[in-house]
């Protein structure tokens, strides 16, 4: 009995200690250094009422890329893994896929060969697996997949492949009156079913690529049908356009990791007043992945303009949330 009471007291102490530490340092997974200091200095500057740099709450807009910025993106974009799983699930309905590329290679387990066709092959796979159903049906498919699908190398749920430091950053910004948005090249309707639970970002604050939809009246009521035709690509130069169309305000802070985010960061920093741009640099081959490919131009511009660059290996003392969270 005494051992049980002692354990309960110790657990209570740990919980109180963690809560106190979290209150004292909202960015616990960030090591002390230039990146952490830059974030805190910016937030304190724009929230200091009565100063020249103060930004009203309604203008505190922060935009985040998703793939490679909020969660991992290797060895493939996670939405592509979703599409590959959908090919397998739909194969019985498409016997022609047994001989038709890129589907034939996928069904043989040769993903590398299937994707040799580049963007054209990837788009063909996405269109075959993401269309021909209602928006509600697609949402249900995504919701079921994201609840169980696991990363092929870490064997963690994809929702456990999110970056703990970025989750803390999202909370820190919101605690200081910021409205946080995802602005991603990923599919808007692929992300919306789960971003609220994972990031605390509701569906209406997700900006992404989209396909065309059509209104249709059915005997049981109206539906929106997903069509095999692109509507908008929210990547590179499309990101500022998407921000303008969906948000209607220029962000004062933007966060990315690649050349696909460069124009969003440029657009953000071109506005008046205090501004903040951050790039997540993937430097940790042991805990995550190490690569510069696809980020060369963004890293050069960050160096030239004094943007904050996160060295994942040195700046983060944790990468993913603890197992099971």
N, C-alpha and C positions, 0 to 999 in steps of 0.2 A: 504493500500500500504506500509506504514511504517512497519507494522508487518511482511509483506512478505519479505521486504528487511532485516529486523532484523533477521528473521529466516534464510535467505540465508547466512548472515554474520556469524551467529552462526554455521551453518552447515559447512561452509568453514573453520572456525577455528578448528572445531572438526576434519575434514579430515586432515588438516595440522598437527594438534597435533598428531593424530594417526600415520601418516606417519613418523613424526619426532621420535616418541617413538619407532616405529618399527625399524627405522634405528639405534637408540641408543641401543636398546635391541632386537635382532632378536628372542629371546626366551621368548616372553611376557607371555606366558601361563605357564612358568616354574617359580615356586617360588625360590627365592634365597636360596641356600643351597648346600650341597656337590655334588649332582647329576648335577645340572646346572653348578657349578664351574668346575667339572671334564670334562664335555663336552667342555666347552669353553677353558679350559687349554690345552686339547689335540689338539683341532683344531688350536689354536694359536701356539702350539709347532711344529706341523708337517708342518705348512705353513710359518714358520719363515725362510726365505732364508738365507743361509750362516751359519746355526747352525747345530749341530750334529744330531738333530732330524728331520731336514727338509726332506720331502718326495716329490719327483717330482709329478706333476699333474697326469701323466699317471698311477701312482701307488696308487693314493688316491681312493681306492675302499672301499665302505661301503655296507654291506649286511644287509637286514632287513627281518626278518620273517614277515608274514602278519597277520594271525589269532592270536589275543591276543596281538600283538605288534603294528600293524598299525591301526587295527580296532578291535571291540569287537568280542568275540567268544562264548558268552553265549546267550541263554541257549543251543544252538547247533551251530556248525560251519555253517556259512551262506551258504556255498555251499551245505550243506545238506538240508537246507530249500529250496534252488533252486531245488534240486532233488525231494523233497517231493511235491513241486508244479507241477513238471513235471509228477509225477506219476498220479496226479489228471487229468492233461491235456491229458495224453495218455491212461487213463483207458478205454474210449470207444473202443479203438482199441485192448484192451486186456481183454476180458471177463473172462479169466482164473484167473485174479488177484482177482476176487471177493472171491475166496476160497484159493488162493495161498499166503502163507506168504513169506516175510513180507508185501506184498502189501495189503492183505485183511485188516490187522489192520490199515494200513495207510489210506485206503479208508473209514474206520469207524471212523477216527479221533483219533485213539489210537497210537500215535507216540511212547510212552514209550514201549508198548508191541511189536511194530514192530522192535524196536531196541534192544530188549532183546537178539537177536542173535549176538550182538556185531559187530566186524569188518566185519564178514562174511555177516551179513544182510545189513550193510551199503554199502559194496562193491557191493552186488547184486542190491541194489537200484540204485547206481551210474551207474553201467554198463547198466541197463535197460533204464536209462533216458539220458545218455550222449553219446550213440553210435547209429550206424545205420543211420547216416546222414553224410553229407559232413562237412568239417571243416568250410566252409563258412556258411552253414545252422546253425551249432552250435553257431558260433559267433553271428549271428543275433538273435538267441533265447536268449542267455545270455544278449545281449545288450538291448533287449526289457524288459527282466525281471528286470535287475538291475536299469532300469529307473523308475520303478513303485513299485517294491516290498518293503514292509515295515517290520520292526522288530516287532514281535508279542507283545512285552511288551512296548517298548517306542513309537511305531507307527511312528518312523522316517524312512526315506529311509535308506537302508543299507549303502549307500554311505555317509549318515550323521552320521553313527556310527563309523566314523574314529576318531582318537584321534588328537585333535587340537595341543597339544604339539609336537606330532610326525610329523605333517605336517610342523610345524615351524622348527623342527630339520632337516627334509629333505631339506628344502629351505636353511637353514643355511649352511649345508654341501656343497650343490651345489654352493652356493655363494662363497665358499672357495675352489672350484676346485675339489670337490669330484664327483665321478660317483656313483650313488645310484642304487642298485639292490634289487629286491625282491627275496628271496630264501625261498620258502614256501612248505609245504606238500600239499597245495591245488593244484587243477588242473591248469596247466599252461595255457590251453586254456579257462578256466573259468575266469582267472584273466586278461589276456591280452586285452580283449575288453574295459576295463574301467580303468585300472591302470594309463594310461597317464593323463586322465581327472581328476582323483581323487588325485593321488599322484605326478603327473609330472614324472612318470617312464614309459618310452615307452615300447612297447611289447618286443623288443629285449633285454631288461634289466630285464626280468621276468624269473626266474628259478622256476620250479614247477614239481609236479608229472604229468605223461603223460600216455596216452593209446596208443596202436599201431595204426598206420594209413596205408592205402594202396592206392597207386596211381591207378587211373582208368580212362580210356579214354571213354568219353561219346560223343554222337552226337553233343552236344553243347560245347564240350571242355573237357580238363582234370580236374579231381577233386581228392581230398584226402578224403577217406572214413574212418570214425572213427570206429574202431573195438572193440569188447567187450573183450579186453585182455590188461592187464597192461603192460606198457613198462618200466616205471621207477618210483620208489617211492622216492620222494625228502623229506625225513624226517629222523631225527636222523643221523645215519651214512651215509645216502644217501646225506645229505646236502653238506659235503665237496666234495663228488664225483660230485654232480651237479655243484658246484662252479668251480671245476677244468675243467669239460667238457664244460660248457657254457661260463664261464668268462675267464678262462686261467690265472688268477692272484689270489694270496692269498689276501683276504681283509686285510686292516689294522684296520678296525672297523667293529664290528658286533653287531646286536641288536636283542634280542629275548625275550621270556617270559616263556619258558617251557623246560622240559627235551628233547623235540623234537628238541630244538635248541642247546642243550649242545655241541654236536660235532662240530657244526659250530663255536661256540665261542672258543672251545678248539683249533680248527684248525687255527683260526684267531690269537689267542694269542701266538701260538707256533712259529710264524715267527719272523724274526729279526727286530730290530729297535722299534720305538714307536708303541704301539698297544692299542686298546681300545675295551672293551667288556661291554655291558649294558644289564641288565634284567629289564623288566617292571614287577613290583610286584603288583598284583591286590589286593588292600587293601581298596577299597572305595565302600562299599556296598550301600551307598546312591546315589552316582552319577553314579556308574557303577556296578561292581560285586566284591565280596571279596572271594578269594579262593587261596589255595596253591597246591591243588591236581594237580598232573601232572607236578609240578615244583620243587618238593622237592630236587632232586639231583642237579639241576641247581643252586638253591639257596644256597645249601651247598658248592658247588664248587665256587660260587661267593664270599661267605664269606671267604673261605680258600685262595683264590687267589687275593682278593682285587678288584674284578670287581665292577663296578658301578651298584647299585640296585636302581631303581626308586620306591619310595613309592608313589603310585598314589594318595593316600589321602593327603599326606603332600607336595609332590613335584610339583603337578599340581594345578594351581588355576582355570583351566578349563579342562574339559575332551573332550567334543565334540564341533565342530564348532557351532557358533550361528545358531538358527533355520533358515532354508531357504538357508544356504550356503553349 
